[in-house]
Amino acid sequence: MRPRFPRSTLVSINFHPNIYVPSNPVNSIIHDTTHVLRPQTAARFQSRPQKGLWIRVSANCFAGKATVRRWVRRRIREAVRAELKARGVEFDGMTAEDIGERELKGTMELFVKKEAVAAKWKDVRADMGKVVEAVVAMVERRTHSPKH
């Protein structure tokens, strides 16, 4: 069952709990058997610790200058970082007090919408707060649900 997230006006969300998904460029290199960089890229991906929360922010969904896309990605990433910290979770998904019980695991992909460029910082923080709260709540439901 796919997790439900609150409707966000600034990003589209994909969250893969307990699954670590490589980025699209890395994925295409790993699956292309003729690519020159395949061995190094595959080794680098396999050696990356698969723990905590991997957060990917993509702003390629809309046309615009590269500087604007980088700026809006950085803005979203910083808002997510601040919202995680406000809930006692480090940016890598580990909690400050009790590592393990509330550890966020998996890959969270955020695809930025055009509206995020013109949004005020407080609106970005509020929107990312809803997203982070939904992810944390979903992980807590999974860790505290009885195993059948």
N, C-alpha and C positions, 0 to 999 in steps of 0.2 A: 504494500500500500504506500502510495506516495504521500509524504508529509504535507500538511496544509500550512501555509504561511499567511500572515495578514497581507492584504493587498497593499503593495508599495507603489507609490507614484514615481519613485526615483530609480528603482532597480527591479530586475527580474531575478528570481532566486532559484538556484538548484542546490540542494543539500543532499549529500550522499553520506549517511552515517556509517561509520566503520569501514568505509571504502576510500582508498586514496587514488584519485584520478589524476593522471598526468595532464599537463596543459596541452592544448591542441597542437602546437608546434612539436612538442616532445613526442606526443602520441603519433603524429604522422611520421616522424623520423624513426621511431621504434618499429613501426609496422612496415616501413619501406626497406625491404631486404637489400636493395641496391644502394641505399644512401651511404655516403662516405662516413658520416658522423654517427651511424647507427651503433657501432660497438661502444664508443665512448658515452653516448647519450643513454643507452640502455644500462650501462654499468653505473652511471651517475644516478639514474632514477632508482635502480635497485639498491644502491648503497645509501640512499636518503632514508633517514629514520622514518618509518611509517607509524608515527604516533602523534597525538595532539590533533590540532585543527589546521588544515591547510586552507588558506583563504586566497581565492583568485578573484580579481576585479578586472572586468573587461569593458572597455569603452569603445569597442570597434563596431557597435551597433548603429552608430550614427556618423555621418560625414562631418568633418570639421578639421581644424588644424590639429596637428599632433600635440602641440603644446596644450591646447584646451583639453584634449583627451587625457593626457598625462596628468594635468592638474585636477580634473574631475575624478580620476581614478585614485589619486593620492588623497583627495578630500573624503571620498567614500571609505577608503582604507583607514584613515585617521579617525573617522566617526565610528567605525566598527571597533577599532582599538579602544577608543574612549568608552564606548558602551560595554565592552567586555570587562574593562578595568573597573567600571562602576559596579559590576556584578561580582567582583572578586575573581575574575578569570583573566589569566595572562593572554597575550595575543596568540600564543601557540596552542591555546585551548586548555592549559593546565590551570587548576585552581591554586590560589596562593596557599591555602591552609591544608586541604585534604586532597592531595593528588591521587587520582585513581577513581574515587567515588563519583565525582562530578566532572571527570575529564571529558572534554568535548573531543570526539574522534571523528575523522572523516574529512570530506572536502566540501567547502562552501563556495559556490560560484555565484558571483554577483555581476549581472550584466546591466550596465548603466544605461538609463534612458536619457533622452535629450533634455527632459525637464530638470535633471540634476544640475545642469550647467547654470541655470538661472536661479536655482533654489538658494535660499538663505541658509547660513550655517545651522541655525537653530532648527530649521525644518529638516535638514540633512541628519542632524543628531537624533531628532525625534523619530524619523523614519527608520534609521538604522537601529534605534533603540527597540522598536517593535520587532524588527527582524531578529536581532540578537536574543530578545526575550523569548520569541517563539522557538528558536533553536535550543536555548538553554532548557526551556520547559519540556520540549520534546525529548531531549536527552535524559532529563530527570524522570520523565514518565517511563522511558525504556529501562532505566537502571532500577527503578523501584517497582516495576510491574512483576507480578509472580510468573515464574516460568512454568509452562504447562507441558 
